[in-house]
Amino acid sequence: MNRVFQDIYENAVEFARTFGAFQLFFLRLIRHSPGMFVGRFNVIVMQVYNAGALSLVIVMVCGFFVGAVLALQAYSNMARFNAEDWTGVAAAFALVKELGPVMTAILFAGRAGTALTSEIGLMKATDQLSAMEMMAVNPVKRVLVPRFLGGVIAMPLLAAVFSAIGMFGAHLVGVELFQVDVGSFWQQIQLTVRMQDVNEGIIKSVVFGIAASLIAVWEGYNTVPTAEGVGRATTRTVVITAITILVFDFMITAAMI
């Protein structure tokens, strides 16, 4: 029994130590972030391209089919109450407030987050980060901050693209397939979806972008410098990011309500 309590205590201490180091790491990134927009803005643009533009295809494809599925479900349920014109409203609320930011963040973690982790982890495994420190170059400022900011900026843009393409898919299913009146379809959306709903989606996408990018660079920077360690860090990035996104989604939704 004493051994069980000792293990619990050791795990709790290790969690507290890791969480504290994680917070200090985040503060280091924030401290170096303002200067990057002045001195190395072109590097941030390149990282936005790597994290955002290279993820556009998967985001657009998934967004289209998610919007189409939402329209199918919404129409089948609204038809029970003779409210087919509200198909677009149901799809719009789901995309703008929930599925747009959440699905985009999970896709971002699976594509861009793993790329960031593996890239930084490989740099550590090949002693590139250690070489920077020996040359008095701060690897956090030189390597991690541009990648972190690129992910934070790219995430809200990808979420907006996901929601827009999702509404296009919902339009094709609702208007073209089920013959919902196109005027009623979009008019109901304009009358019902408020700016507050859009702002909720924007806030979520920004928070998810910070969380996903931070976890990715943290796992890459603290990976065990071996091939196996990089693989495990990449896996942890996806798992931890997905859990964190869902937890934050609940918290933000509860706060907004």
Secondary structure as UniProt FT lines:
FT   HELIX           2..39
FT   HELIX           41..51
FT   HELIX           53..55
FT   HELIX           56..78
FT   HELIX           79..81
FT   HELIX           84..86
FT   HELIX           87..93
FT   HELIX           94..99
FT   HELIX           100..108
FT   HELIX           109..113
FT   HELIX           114..125
FT   TURN            126..127
FT   HELIX           128..134
FT   TURN            135..136
FT   HELIX           140..144
FT   HELIX           145..171
FT   HELIX           172..177
FT   HELIX           182..192
FT   HELIX           195..221
FT   HELIX           227..256
//
